[in-house]
């Protein structure tokens, strides 16, 4: 049986999933962790050598399982995290670590584009659809221009982690339109690099990759540096798209009225629209998925990392114990509110310096109250992003939920109760890898449109909102919004 492989290169793990084109079964699955380095406060980096080693391990394991099952890999497609920046030599080798989306060193540059250089910032946002924040490569490059001009000069090529892997496998510097629209350097309407953004960042067009559609393919030709992958010559490599866009596709959230909410380490809420969309205050992203499909929404820095913090630093218990304790408290945490900004924030505030707080702390509040309020605070923040989003897209009738939090029945039911609409889980929680496989189906002609591909997504449980709990949460959410306005 022939099969497609979707590779999801995330910030925490690299995962791969192999399925036949009819999506009838999972033929192989593998995962390997990657480490984030924090050399200074506010910095977040990864070693590209470790990323490559993890990728080789994962793809080799999937290749072995597929072969042992008597199947054949015909296509491998890529889903990767956005906003990374990696300096490379002319031969594609790295000359430093990759700077990640969570790195805040370029806060001053992002702030300047929103204040003292607001006209330039607005023009760049209008062209690119990328909110101005230290996460984006545009601001990272501007930081290098000011703080490490020597590195800027001696770097032959700047790219993302995906471009690094793609060059390893193909020998080509190419970037898909989806990852490109997340750089802050790409003129989405012209499908090319923005000269205005490049001038600000201090880079030349020859230092950037050639933009290509998300369905772009190249045949794999083994080379000595790719030994160990288990891939055979002639396999078609599909460049794919970004994790946020493919999470929407992999969750089957393509049509109007369907939102996707993802909570992993961070989080996001998104909808798919047919035309590019811009928020007049630059608070929403709009990234390219395929012709006629754009993913619009807002990301949060504070998702599963809040649960991790509560478990390790506050409760000093394992996650399962912490969630069980949270379930003992009534919705609304008896008035205790939590602003979940442990690591600054992207949407809706776009302020890397903001920090979190517990509010209305009372004698009656126990550790369990603090835990539940933390979980509620993450969802209140995502709901505030959703309210901004629906002003542009119209209301969502259902939320498709994925990411690590989807494994918690408590947290998912809490989402349904807070949002007041049904929440559906996918049969597979690997939405990024699944999205890459669905995009491959479009690229190879198995389906004609992404709508047709999304119809093949299988679902698990649906959580219905409890209207009494929703009423409580609406009251608490208004209090939360009022507190947020005082920041």
Secondary structure, DSSP 4 states (H G I P E B T S, - for coil): -EEEEEEEE-SSEEEEEEE-TT---EEEEEEEE---B-SSTT--EE-HHHHHHHHHHHHHHHHHHHHHTT-EEEEEEEEE-SS-BEEE-TTS-BSSPEEPTT--TTHHHHHHHHTTTHHHHHHHHHHH----STTSHHHHHHHHHHH-HHHHHH-SEEE-HHHHHHHHHHS--EEEHHHHHTTT-EETTTTEE-HHHHHHHT--GGGSPEEE-TT-EEE----GGGTTS-PPTTPEEEEEEEHHHHHHHHTT--STTEEEEEESSSEEEEEEESS----TTS-SEEEEEETTEEEEEEEES-SHHHHHHIIIIII-S-HHHHHHHHTTS-TTGGG-EEE--TT-B-TTT-BTT---EEES--TT--HHHHHHHHHHHHHHHHHHHHHHHHHHH---SEEEEESGGGG-HHHHHHHHHHHTSEEEEESSS-HHHHHHHHHHHHHTTSSSSHHHHHTT--EEEEEPPPHHHHHHHHHHHHHHHHHHTT-
